[in-house]
Amino acid sequence: MTTQELANRYFELFEQRQVAEIYQQLYSADIVCTEPEHALAMGVPTITRGIEAVLAKSKARQELIAEVHSFFCSEPVVGGSYFSVAMGRDMTLKNGQRVQLAEIAVFGVKDDQIISETFYY
């Protein structure tokens, strides 16, 4: 699978809200996720290594959300063995706070799998 094909599949699954399938089908077991330094203030680690840790982080974030009002993901832009998307959500957290998030995600691809993801927000 080329980087473009993998990026297209990511976009397709994201648009269908099939996040679990993204992790199962496209991510390497050795994925490395990088968040910005200011994520620490929200209790999010800046570096997460391995699919199990990434899944646990995702689950913990999902458990904070009461309702997602809308979401978006741009079509991917591919450069070499990387692709990026703009994405965001408008959601209400279980504590009643409404939050709008927008970010750029950059994914590294090797051997037909996503091996790295870096978020900018």
Buried (B, 14 or more C-beta within 10 A) or exposed (E): EEBEEBBBBBBEBBEEEEEEBBBEBBBBEEBBBBBEEEBEEEEBEEEBEBBEBBBEBBEEEEEBEEEEEEBEBBEBEBEEEBBBBBBBBBBBEEEEEEEEEEBBBBBBBEEEBBBBBBBEE
